[in-house]
């Protein structure tokens, strides 16, 4: 069986987001566990991939180069027509299956049996296709639906949760239900302490901190809700005379998407922090290395994620695997993925979230039990399981 994989999300701006991590880990899981697969990876010429350091260890994979790197933008259709598709035609075989982990760069469902992974229907549900103004939103919306309508030609759709599957079928009710397959994501976090002294203040371990990792700044991520909830938490500490403001725990926000103030939405987030007069208590780490992730999570008194909508929520499961209690918005996907392994709140009610954070900070027994349940639940999410579901779909298709 020959599988052609669009692996460009391991090179572009998605490389360290959930989509890029999914592409990297599902490819490695397929290579490791299924030697009967012959995999061809589509990659650009001149940009390092997160797969580069691993694929040399396997004999059942080859790389087909697409040429010059192209950013993932509104010209995707043009790039696909003149750069991607000519390469796909050249390398396809009689037994080829095309695997597309991310639909934005398009896929050849009319020409090759195609399996498409749909991570969420976030953009459609929030009418949020671009944050660069109404014109770009309109352009991206048109592009989005043109490609998504094409997904009806795919032989199978993989989704990272039952919630995403239900959403997809809500928009495309005529697509066969049995060909939309749920494939939960995995967690590959290494349980080894790493040096994070370059990311957090020296007194961070003494005062403690709340961690927010793996989010974003768009409307559905509700990053503003995290800031306001933390502010309410500080007010609780002060009013109940538990800790002086100067000695209160920090809020640590990790990820490079939060530090580029040239983006309007990032600038507004920093302005909110300044308006609440808590800029000395909020720490932005920027980009962090994989080996620092476990320590960032493990040493926090709690992890917070108030996203209003997710396809899976990989950073939440990483926090669970690290043994830290997670405070999450009461969304359907978190109920599916987190189960009883987290503390559920209404992420739109900051005062209530602040009270829950206060309880999590002062009541160790309360959080210890939940963290243990979360850890045990996280063990079911492995990349080997994800790869097996994917391989089974390829087998059904070829069979």
Buried (B, 14 or more C-beta within 10 A) or exposed (E): BBBBBBBBBBBBBBBBBBBBBBBBBBBBBBBBEBEEBBBBBBBBEEBEBBBEEBBEEBEBBEBBEBBEEBEBBBEBBEBBEEBBBEBBEEEBEEEBBBBBBBBBBBBBBEBBBBBBBBBBBBBBBEEBBBBEEEEBBEBBBEBBBEBBEBBEBBBBBBBBBBBBBBBBBEBBEEBEEEBBBBBBBBBBBEEEEBEBEEBBBEEBEEBBBBBBBBBBBBBBBBBBBBBBBBBBBBBBBEEEEEBEEEEBBBBBBBBEBBBEEEBEBBEEBBEBBEEBEBEEBBBBBBEBEEEBBBBBBBBBBBBBBBBBBBBBBBBBBBBBBBBBBBBBBBBBBBBBBBEEBBBBBEBBBBEBBBBBBBBBBBEEEBBEEBBBBBBEBBEEBBBEBBBBBBBEBBEBBBE
